[in-house]
Each structure stands twice: as C-alpha cells, then as structure tokens.
C-alpha cells in the first residue's frame, strides 16, 4: 500500500535522508512499480501537452518528473553495493531490464524529442546559461540514444543494443569462468616459497573451496598477478604469467575471441547508424578529450618516455638478477619480483610497520576533515540521532565557514560480507535548487573491522583511498546547480576522477600528515625522513606500470577505431591485431604485456569503459597539473581552496569542464607534470 510504504513519499527526515529504520526489503519493488507508473504518466503528459513546447513545460518538467522512482533507485542502488544480500541481488537482476526499457521508452519517444528540439531551436532567447546547457544536454543525450533516427533506424538500434547487452554479459561470464578454470594448482607448499603466510593460507582455502588438494593460485583480472612479486620460484612465476596472458584465446567454451570481434563489429555499426565514423569517435564526442586525435596524441606523447624509462629500469633489474646468479635477459614474469626488491632496497620502507600511525578516527578527523577545513573552511558535526542503513555507518552534517548547512556526509568505511569490494562515493539525495534538495552523499571503503575494543589501523593505500573518495564527496557537497541533470559529479567520465585524485595530495602534504599520522599508542609523530622516502618511492618503477597502462588504453582505442565498412578480422586474427596495434605505437608488448589483453579486457568488453579506458591516464594528466598549481599556491590555503571550489567543484556539469579547469589553472592542461610525476621526463 503506497500510504504505508515509506519509499512512496518524500522522507520527513532532515535533508530527506531515507528513513532507514522504517524501510524493509518488501517496500522496494512495490515502490518501484508506483514510481515507474508515476514517471510514465508524467512523461506522457509532457509528450502530449497541447501547449507550445517551452523550457518550463518540457525540459524543466522532465527535470521535476520521476521523483519517487529516483528515490527508490538511489536507495536500491546504494544497497546493491553495500548491503547486497541474496534478496537484494535478485531484485537487482529483476529491475535492470525494466530500467533499461523505461529509459529507451523515453529517449526513443519522437513526440518528446520534437519538443526538446523545438526548445533547443529557441534556446538563445531568454534562457539562463545553465538552462541553455541543460537543454543542450537533453538534446545530445536523446540523439546519442537514437532519437534522431527514423523508425527503421530505431528498430535496428534496439536490436543492436539487445544483442550487445547479451554479448557483453557473455564476455563477462566467460572471463570469470576462464579465470577460475586456469587457476594454478600446486601440491607442495615449498613451491610457494617467498609468498607471505596470509597469501599461502588464502591459496589453501581457495583449493579447499574448489574441492581440490594443496594450493590454488586464483587469477585476478589484470595481467599482472600479485603473487608474482614475491614468489621465489621462477618457473612458477612463468606458469602464472602464461596462464594469465593466454586467457580467452586457447579455444574451448571460454574462448572470447569471437566475442571481441563481434562486439567491436556491432559497436562500429551502431556508431555508423548514429552518424559517427567509428565507436571511439562516438564515445569521445561526449568526453572532455573531444576527439580521438587528442586521446591518441596523449598516449603517443607518453609512449616514448615510458619506453626509455623502462630501459633504465631494466638495467637495474638485470643487475639484481645477475647478483642472484640468474641468467638474463629479464622476462615478463621476473619483472615484478625484482622491481619489488629494488624498491625495498632503494627506499627501505616497510609499509606494514606504518599502520599504527594511521588510526581510522584520526585519519578521518585530523587528516581528511582537517584538510577540507584548511582549504574550504567547512566543518563537520556528527549526528547520533539520525538513522543509517547499517551499524558503523556514521552521519555528519557539513557546515560552510559562515555556518550555512551544505548537506550530509555518510561515512561507511568498514568491510562487511554484503559489501562489494573496492571503494566508492555515491548519493542518496542529489543537490538541486530547482527541487530544493541538499546533497546526501556516502563514501564506502573496505577497511577490515578490528576486534571489539581494538583500534582500526589503516594501510597507506586505505588512507590514500579515503582522501580520494572524500574528493568525490566534496564534488557532490559543494554543488550549486539548479538542475539535477547537471549537479555534483555529473561530469564526463574522463573528468570525474580528477578532483578526487587531486584530493589525494593532502594525504602526503607535510602540514596535514603531521596532524594525523600519530602513533595510536605512543603519540609519537611519523618521522619526516620516513615520509620523504615514502613519497619518493611512489615515482619508482613507473616505466613498467605506465607502459602496461598505455598498452591497454591503446588496444581499447584500436579496436574501436574500426569503421563499419572495414572488413572485421577473424577470431584467429585477434592476437595479430593486438601485436600490430602496439607495435605501431612503439609499445614493446613482449616484455611488458598490456594491463589487460583484449581477450580478458572486461572493462572494455563488458564493463562500460569501451573506448574510454584512456580516461584513467587523461584524468591523471589533469590531476598532476592541478597538484602543481596547489603546490605553487602554497598548499592547503583558504585562498586556493576557494578558487578551486568556486570555479570547478561547485559548478558540477553546469560549465564546460575544461573551461572550469582553465579558470583555476589559468591555461589548458599540460602533460609535463604527469610525465614528471611518473618519472618520465629526462
Ligand atoms: Zn574515484
């Protein structure tokens, strides 16, 4: 019954925080149905409105529509990530096709598109800059989804989309099956010499789970397998490497080469249907890079220096091998092992010994919040009287320097069995002055929960991740958009990671670090020389890593630069296509295989990063350049924070992203700071 379902009406709690204490699983599906019907009716009323199309009765009306559905989907989406029990996952599978169908129904409705187009035609008469941007965004989204096609074109597009969904899903399952099947089994513990005890225990557990004897080294997704950095046995490292790099290309039911070929062929056809030369052009058209030429330009610019750096790294590694009495030349499976040793001897940093200096509460209050106060003047007040969706989730009210309330920040840092891996920021309520809503954002990490009464001590990587995700949270909290479509983190994929990457810099900034890195028992501060060595070690060994990243980004581009008219390669030619592409860009893949090879490149063939894998390097270019700017400004000062917030964080998608960047930086982005950071400048 809608009257008794707490999801069917706006939450009465402050900030419209969902009334988690009242919401049960049984409420979600009925509220979804109510929300869907309501949204359909609202959209139909807009599409059939007899009045002349105006911004208010078309675009703004669309922005106001679907509130119940939005509320349900935000809640459910968050629970699917952080409280995903069996019921929740089943509901996710049930709703996914319904949501996709609903979106198609709206975007392929010719009546609606005609109205948007009419408003767009007259957009320069009497609309604000943000309104112009929102109507342009609508028209573009509709066109990219096929709204400009005739009926036959729309039918073909629907067929292509359906086929692509099933092919990419199939790719994901074959990659998973192949990773399990090709795990390396061992019977003798001595073969695992060098591997930390915890990893040996995990390998024994993996074997037991699979009903097998001894030890099982499961394959993880990237090419490089973590165990390769510590395993003493060169032969075992080689076996692991071969198992990892030949996934999906050995024949049998999990071979993915036919899928690589068909997916890229269909994407090329879809791009042509939508008026683009190739799929990469279709994707990048909506990104800050703007054109594939710019993407390839940056990848090519990095390739030369990265290969030169790699040669220098190789000399060091071969010297270590000689000292070990091992015959050169270095092989791909030797690299991680000797690089790790090189790192340890050069910098003498024992990362594990630093944990006592990173106590969770201090990291949060005296590190992350403190840096935000120095930069932006904001303050955080914990709420103990508001409900959360799980124990350990903390709720903070965020105040501006003058006391104005900005929104809520939910902090969900501990791992739990129903939480997916990794770390992310997300929202329960989006900011919009049109709707009168303030942001309610959440940051999830996966810090292992300590036993009762013990402090939570974080790893360096967890600390870095905490600062990173909080950078996304600030992007959401500072948003000042009128329209929900343009609010907060609603910026292109190759831009959205950059502000959060910039926020990582404060984790290592001496003034901030000294404030939070305090031994939880002795109260002693982390010595500056340790900090210096830690910071210096981050640029170490970047040649190999950069070449591997570049290899993957180039493969992704190459597959998606194929035009529809070009004859598609045969599945048995996939390896040749790969090798040719990398050689053409000067990346020697025999020594450094790409971070993912085509046949297990799940990001690109099943993960939504198609033709967009470059964005990791692209946003790092922006990040390194902005880190330089903050450094020149003297670090975390109110003045520099204010500029970054006003020009870039607060504007969300209401402004052209690179224009926002230039407004802070004073010029277009430069690649030099990233090359320097990765140790790639001579
Ligand atoms: Zn991120």
Boltz pocket constraint, residues with backbone or C-beta under 6 A from the ligand:
constraints:
  - pocket:
      binder: B
      contacts: [[A, 468], [A, 469], [A, 472], [A, 496], [A, 497], [A, 500]]
      max_distance: 6.0
